[in-house]
Amino acid sequence: MNEDELYKWLHSPDDDDSETPAKYELLTVRLFKEAIREAEGNQGEILLASFAENVLPNLMQQLVGATAKGGQFTEEMRRQKKNVERSKHDQSFTSHLLNGLFPTYRILKKLKTETPETNPVKRNCGETETALFIASYILHDFDKFPDYCEWLKTNDSEGKFANREWPKDPPHKDEAPNFGRDYVALKIQQLGLDSLLGENWRSHIDDLVWMSNNAGVKYDSDRGLEIRGLQPKLDGRIRGTIANLVRLSDLFASVIQHPSDAEANGLSEVLNSLSNGQFKFSYHSLSDNRGVLTNIINNALMDAHPSEFYTPLLYLPDGAVYLAKTNAPAIETAEIPNQVIAKIKNLCADKLKLKTTGFSRDGKGFKFGEFYWLFFDNRIHGS
């Protein structure tokens, strides 16, 4: 049995698997909801449960087919022979948002509960501020939402956008009238973010506009909004902490293609600032991808990281990224090969117990394949 056959066999559906999606709910949405609720560390998280129930379905419906970067814009820039290095790695908008939100949310919870010393998150982020972080990140690229161009044209009292070629000249946040307050308020309601922010969500519109515009250092940064008339209510230190969380989320979703990317592109600097140097990023990386065997090796390596010091954040085809305490011990890899072999045996044994592949019966009794001895011992259990 080669690797591809092993993968197909281990992942083949059981005979009694007849589960169907709920009548009025897409299967993908339902699976995402279950994944969010059941992920390690998410049990009892009221904000995440509310996000999964009230925001996620709207997000997936309204952003279907939309890309966070790349897409038609990249193709147009490439046609004009312009540099597309920053936007060539395309991904769906929904994937971009979820891939950035969840690892940062996990870091936020660790910073609030598992640091012996204080840090900006522990000082500045209660439930309200955490909800504002989620909403700010979801809205931080609102100028890329599919309906933004049409909204600009509808609210264009001066006719500035009448003949604009959007693929060649995409819209920007600062082109929205009234600082984009009206569009942000619209999306808060359409996406269900008001369910996270509470009944007084309108009082935080200017805070959300400020934080969605200041998640970056060079790009997506506009520190002059207050001078021009924006009136955020949150203390500047609190806004700065939330903006750093949004920036961390955006970096997670945008720059990490391989585990080693966690040590580049400013991620470590942002984490160091948020944690007061109490956490760092770590990773394990594989040089080759061999399908199911790579998955088993990845799992064995994750098991080798003690949970007291390491928290998995991102799972990639060639490795994983962890949040690590600065005093985390180095990982011993000498026993990894034996652990991988043991995992393969256990996986195959579990599947054989379910399907009894290789068993047959003739006039002389039962027969079974010799390969069973690879996965089960030869002890005879008497009564």
URKACOR-V171703 format. One record per residue. N is the residue number from 0. RES is the residue in one small letter. SS is DSSP state (alpha for helix, beta for strand, coil for the rest). Layout:
N_RES_SS, N_RES_SS
This chain:
0_m_coil, 1_n_coil, 2_e_alpha, 3_d_alpha, 4_e_alpha, 5_l_alpha, 6_y_alpha, 7_k_alpha, 8_w_alpha, 9_l_alpha, 10_h_coil, 11_s_coil, 12_p_coil, 13_d_coil, 14_d_coil, 15_d_coil, 16_d_coil, 17_s_coil, 18_e_coil, 19_t_coil, 20_p_coil, 21_a_coil, 22_k_coil, 23_y_coil, 24_e_coil, 25_l_coil, 26_l_alpha, 27_t_alpha, 28_v_alpha, 29_r_alpha, 30_l_alpha, 31_f_alpha, 32_k_alpha, 33_e_alpha, 34_a_alpha, 35_i_alpha, 36_r_alpha, 37_e_alpha, 38_a_coil, 39_e_coil, 40_g_coil, 41_n_coil, 42_q_coil, 43_g_coil, 44_e_coil, 45_i_alpha, 46_l_alpha, 47_l_alpha, 48_a_alpha, 49_s_alpha, 50_f_alpha, 51_a_alpha, 52_e_alpha, 53_n_alpha, 54_v_alpha, 55_l_alpha, 56_p_alpha, 57_n_alpha, 58_l_alpha, 59_m_alpha, 60_q_alpha, 61_q_alpha, 62_l_coil, 63_v_coil, 64_g_coil, 65_a_coil, 66_t_beta, 67_a_beta, 68_k_beta, 69_g_coil, 70_g_alpha, 71_q_alpha, 72_f_alpha, 73_t_alpha, 74_e_alpha, 75_e_alpha, 76_m_alpha, 77_r_alpha, 78_r_alpha, 79_q_coil, 80_k_coil, 81_k_coil, 82_n_coil, 83_v_coil, 84_e_coil, 85_r_coil, 86_s_coil, 87_k_coil, 88_h_coil, 89_d_coil, 90_q_beta, 91_s_beta, 92_f_alpha, 93_t_alpha, 94_s_alpha, 95_h_alpha, 96_l_alpha, 97_l_alpha, 98_n_alpha, 99_g_alpha, 100_l_alpha, 101_f_alpha, 102_p_alpha, 103_t_alpha, 104_y_alpha, 105_r_alpha, 106_i_alpha, 107_l_alpha, 108_k_alpha, 109_k_alpha, 110_l_alpha, 111_k_alpha, 112_t_alpha, 113_e_coil, 114_t_coil, 115_p_coil, 116_e_coil, 117_t_coil, 118_n_coil, 119_p_alpha, 120_v_alpha, 121_k_alpha, 122_r_alpha, 123_n_alpha, 124_c_coil, 125_g_coil, 126_e_alpha, 127_t_alpha, 128_e_alpha, 129_t_alpha, 130_a_alpha, 131_l_alpha, 132_f_alpha, 133_i_alpha, 134_a_alpha, 135_s_alpha, 136_y_alpha, 137_i_alpha, 138_l_alpha, 139_h_coil, 140_d_coil, 141_f_alpha, 142_d_alpha, 143_k_alpha, 144_f_coil, 145_p_coil, 146_d_coil, 147_y_alpha, 148_c_alpha, 149_e_alpha, 150_w_alpha, 151_l_alpha, 152_k_alpha, 153_t_alpha, 154_n_coil, 155_d_coil, 156_s_coil, 157_e_coil, 158_g_coil, 159_k_coil, 160_f_coil, 161_a_coil, 162_n_coil, 163_r_coil, 164_e_coil, 165_w_coil, 166_p_coil, 167_k_coil, 168_d_coil, 169_p_coil, 170_p_coil, 171_h_coil, 172_k_alpha, 173_d_alpha, 174_e_alpha, 175_a_coil, 176_p_alpha, 177_n_alpha, 178_f_alpha, 179_g_alpha, 180_r_alpha, 181_d_alpha, 182_y_alpha, 183_v_alpha, 184_a_alpha, 185_l_alpha, 186_k_alpha, 187_i_alpha, 188_q_alpha, 189_q_alpha, 190_l_alpha, 191_g_coil, 192_l_coil, 193_d_alpha, 194_s_alpha, 195_l_alpha, 196_l_alpha, 197_g_coil, 198_e_coil, 199_n_coil, 200_w_alpha, 201_r_alpha, 202_s_alpha, 203_h_alpha, 204_i_alpha, 205_d_alpha, 206_d_alpha, 207_l_alpha, 208_v_alpha, 209_w_alpha, 210_m_alpha, 211_s_alpha, 212_n_coil, 213_n_beta, 214_a_coil, 215_g_coil, 216_v_coil, 217_k_coil, 218_y_coil, 219_d_coil, 220_s_beta, 221_d_coil, 222_r_coil, 223_g_coil, 224_l_coil, 225_e_coil, 226_i_coil, 227_r_coil, 228_g_coil, 229_l_coil, 230_q_coil, 231_p_coil, 232_k_coil, 233_l_coil, 234_d_coil, 235_g_alpha, 236_r_alpha, 237_i_alpha, 238_r_alpha, 239_g_alpha, 240_t_alpha, 241_i_alpha, 242_a_alpha, 243_n_alpha, 244_l_alpha, 245_v_alpha, 246_r_alpha, 247_l_alpha, 248_s_alpha, 249_d_alpha, 250_l_alpha, 251_f_alpha, 252_a_alpha, 253_s_alpha, 254_v_alpha, 255_i_coil, 256_q_coil, 257_h_coil, 258_p_alpha, 259_s_alpha, 260_d_alpha, 261_a_alpha, 262_e_alpha, 263_a_coil, 264_n_coil, 265_g_coil, 266_l_alpha, 267_s_alpha, 268_e_alpha, 269_v_alpha, 270_l_alpha, 271_n_alpha, 272_s_alpha, 273_l_alpha, 274_s_alpha, 275_n_coil, 276_g_coil, 277_q_coil, 278_f_beta, 279_k_beta, 280_f_beta, 281_s_beta, 282_y_beta, 283_h_beta, 284_s_beta, 285_l_coil, 286_s_coil, 287_d_coil, 288_n_coil, 289_r_coil, 290_g_coil, 291_v_alpha, 292_l_alpha, 293_t_alpha, 294_n_alpha, 295_i_alpha, 296_i_alpha, 297_n_alpha, 298_n_alpha, 299_a_alpha, 300_l_alpha, 301_m_alpha, 302_d_alpha, 303_a_coil, 304_h_coil, 305_p_coil, 306_s_coil, 307_e_coil, 308_f_coil, 309_y_beta, 310_t_beta, 311_p_beta, 312_l_beta, 313_l_beta, 314_y_beta, 315_l_beta, 316_p_coil, 317_d_coil, 318_g_beta, 319_a_beta, 320_v_beta, 321_y_beta, 322_l_beta, 323_a_beta, 324_k_beta, 325_t_coil, 326_n_coil, 327_a_coil, 328_p_coil, 329_a_coil, 330_i_coil, 331_e_coil, 332_t_coil, 333_a_coil, 334_e_coil, 335_i_alpha, 336_p_alpha, 337_n_alpha, 338_q_alpha, 339_v_alpha, 340_i_alpha, 341_a_alpha, 342_k_alpha, 343_i_alpha, 344_k_alpha, 345_n_alpha, 346_l_alpha, 347_c_alpha, 348_a_alpha, 349_d_alpha, 350_k_alpha, 351_l_alpha, 352_k_alpha, 353_l_alpha, 354_k_alpha, 355_t_coil, 356_t_coil, 357_g_coil, 358_f_coil, 359_s_beta, 360_r_beta, 361_d_beta, 362_g_coil, 363_k_coil, 364_g_beta, 365_f_beta, 366_k_beta, 367_f_coil, 368_g_coil, 369_e_coil, 370_f_coil, 371_y_alpha, 372_w_alpha, 373_l_alpha, 374_f_alpha, 375_f_coil, 376_d_coil, 377_n_coil, 378_r_coil, 379_i_coil, 380_h_coil, 381_g_coil, 382_s_coil
